[in-house]
């Protein structure tokens, strides 16, 4: 966690914000993502996304926006249809007092809102952000199975309701020409993701 805090401070202070104000925002994010019900969409998910983003950093022109979008994109998880809108609004609310430039905030909002549907968009950085968010779909089988179980625990829904919604989501992914949007993930992750999804549909749900 210390490393994550240092990364946050490095990014958040670059426009002159007070270190204490930056730390307060980080503490809020850490507390939210460390909640007892964050079985999957927690600190581990944020750390994984940051690591993958670092690996792809040469393809990311607006690194601060990408970085902040990772931290804020799942801030709200309430089983309703406006999680992304609320998360994007909170990103703006908490980044503006840190003197983050408007262009950076607007880009972060764009990235966050793209995760509502993960539909293909022409912006290459949006493509990459969505794919990094979905990268768990192409995990090793044991990791994917743990992810499927963790997702189920996060939703306080009757089992038949959850299964209906989850199956619909997975079928929608399979019906696309491509699950992933960026060339890199299409080449390295597409087939593994499809195999994992078929397993979940046929063996778990």
C-alpha positions in Angstrom: 0.0 0.0 0.0 2.9 2.3 0.6 4.0 2.0 -3.0 0.5 2.9 -4.2 0.4 5.9 -1.9 3.7 7.1 -3.2 2.5 6.7 -6.8 -0.6 8.7 -6.0 1.3 11.5 -4.3 3.6 11.7 -7.3 0.8 12.1 -9.7 -1.5 14.2 -7.6 1.0 16.8 -6.4 2.4 17.7 -9.8 0.2 20.8 -10.2 1.1 22.2 -6.8 -1.6 20.7 -4.5 -0.8 20.3 -0.8 0.4 16.9 0.1 -2.1 16.6 2.9 -5.0 17.3 0.5 -3.6 14.6 -1.9 -3.3 12.1 1.0 -6.9 12.8 2.1 -8.1 11.8 -1.4 -5.9 8.7 -1.4 -7.2 7.7 2.0 -10.8 8.0 0.7 -10.0 5.8 -2.3 -8.1 3.3 -0.2 -11.0 3.0 2.3 -13.6 2.6 -0.4 -11.7 -0.1 -2.3 -10.8 -1.9 1.0 -14.4 -2.4 1.9 -15.5 -5.8 3.3 -17.7 -6.4 0.2 -15.1 -5.6 -2.3 -14.4 -9.2 -3.2 -13.2 -8.4 -6.7 -13.5 -4.7 -7.4 -11.1 -3.8 -4.7 -7.5 -2.7 -4.2 -6.3 -5.9 -6.0 -8.1 -4.9 -9.1 -6.7 -1.4 -9.0 -3.2 -2.7 -8.5 -3.5 -5.1 -11.4 -4.8 -2.4 -13.7 -1.9 -0.1 -12.7 0.6 -2.8 -13.4 -0.8 -3.5 -16.8 -1.0 0.2 -17.6 2.6 0.6 -16.7 3.5 -2.2 -19.2 1.6 -0.3 -21.9 2.7 3.1 -20.9 4.4 3.8 -24.2 1.0 3.7 -25.8 -0.6 6.1 -23.3 -0.2 9.8 -24.1 -2.2 11.2 -21.2 -0.8 9.2 -18.3 -2.2 11.3 -15.5 -5.7 10.9 -16.9 -5.3 7.2 -17.3 -3.9 6.8 -13.8 -6.7 8.8 -12.2 -9.3 6.9 -14.2 -8.0 3.6 -12.9 -8.3 4.8 -9.3 -11.8 6.3 -9.7 -13.5 4.0 -12.2 -15.0 1.5 -9.7 -15.3 3.9 -6.8 -19.0 3.4 -6.7 -20.3 -0.1 -6.7 -24.0 -0.2 -5.7 -25.6 -2.7 -8.1 -27.3 0.0 -10.0 -27.0 1.3 -13.5 -25.3 4.6 -12.8 -22.1 3.5 -11.1 -19.9 4.8 -13.8 -21.6 8.2 -13.9 -21.3 8.6 -10.2 -17.7 7.5 -10.2 -16.8 10.0 -13.0 -18.6 12.8 -11.1 -16.6 11.9 -7.9 -13.4 12.0 -9.9 -14.1 15.5 -11.0 -15.2 16.5 -7.5 -12.0 15.3 -5.8 -9.5 16.1 -8.6 -10.5 19.7 -9.1 -9.4 20.9 -5.6 -6.0 19.3 -6.4 -5.6 21.7 -9.3 -5.6 18.9 -11.8 -6.1 20.5 -15.3 -9.5 20.4 -16.8 -8.3 18.5 -19.9 -6.9 15.7 -17.6 -10.1 15.5 -15.6 -12.3 15.4 -18.8 -10.1 12.6 -20.2 -10.4 10.7 -17.0 -14.2 11.0 -17.1 -14.2 9.8 -20.7 -12.2 6.7 -19.8 -14.4 6.0 -16.7 -17.7 6.4 -18.7 -16.4 4.0 -21.4 -16.6 1.2 -18.9 -20.4 1.4 -18.8 -20.7 -0.9 -21.8 -17.1 -1.6 -22.9 -18.3 -1.0 -26.5 -15.7 -0.4 -29.2 -14.5 3.2 -29.5 -12.1 4.7 -32.0 -9.9 6.4 -29.3 -6.9 4.2 -28.8 -6.4 5.1 -25.2 -10.1 4.4 -24.5 -9.7 1.0 -26.2 -6.7 0.2 -24.0 -8.4 1.4 -20.8 -11.4 -0.8 -21.4 -9.2 -3.8 -22.3 -7.1 -3.4 -19.1 -10.3 -3.3 -17.1 -11.5 -6.5 -18.8 -8.1 -8.2 -18.7 -9.2 -10.6 -15.9 -11.3 -12.4 -18.6 -8.0 -13.7 -20.0 -6.5 -14.9 -16.8 -5.2 -18.3 -16.1 -8.1 -20.8 -15.5 -7.6 -20.9 -11.7 -7.5 -17.2 -11.4 -10.5 -16.8 -13.6 -12.5 -19.2 -11.5 -11.6 -17.3 -8.4 -12.8 -14.1 -10.2 -16.1 -15.7 -11.1 -16.7 -16.6 -7.5 -15.6 -13.2 -6.2 -18.0 -11.4 -8.6 -20.9 -13.5 -7.3 -20.1 -12.5 -3.7 -20.2 -8.8 -4.5 -23.9 -8.8 -5.6 -26.6 -9.1 -3.0 -29.1 -10.7 -5.4 -31.1 -13.9 -5.4 -29.1 -16.6 -7.2 -31.5 -16.9 -10.2 -31.4 -13.1 -10.7 -27.6 -13.0 -10.6 -27.2 -15.9 -12.9 -29.7 -14.4 -15.4 -27.8 -11.1 -15.5 -24.4 -12.7 -15.6 -25.2 -15.1 -18.4 -26.7 -12.2 -20.4 -23.5 -10.2 -19.9 -21.2 -13.1 -20.9 -23.3 -14.0 -24.0 -23.2 -10.4 -25.1 -19.4 -10.5 -24.9 -19.3 -13.7 -26.9 -21.6 -12.4 -29.6 -19.2 -9.5 -30.4 -16.8 -9.9 -33.2 -14.1 -9.0 -30.7 -14.3 -8.9 -26.9 -11.2 -6.7 -26.7 -10.8 -3.4 -28.5 -7.1 -2.7 -28.8 -4.7 -4.6 -31.1 -2.5 -5.8 -28.3 -5.3 -7.5 -26.3 -6.9 -8.9 -29.4 -3.7 -10.6 -30.2 -2.7 -11.8 -26.8 -6.0 -12.2 -24.8 -9.0 -12.8 -27.1 -9.0 -16.6 -27.4 -8.2 -17.2 -23.7 -11.0 -14.9 -22.7 -13.5 -16.7 -24.9 -12.4 -20.1 -23.5 -12.8 -18.8 -19.9 -16.2 -17.4 -20.6 -17.4 -20.7 -22.2 -16.2 -22.5 -19.1 -18.2 -20.2 -16.8 -21.4 -20.5 -18.9 -21.2 -24.2 -19.3 -19.7 -25.4 -15.9 -20.3 -22.7 -13.3 -23.5 -20.7 -14.0 
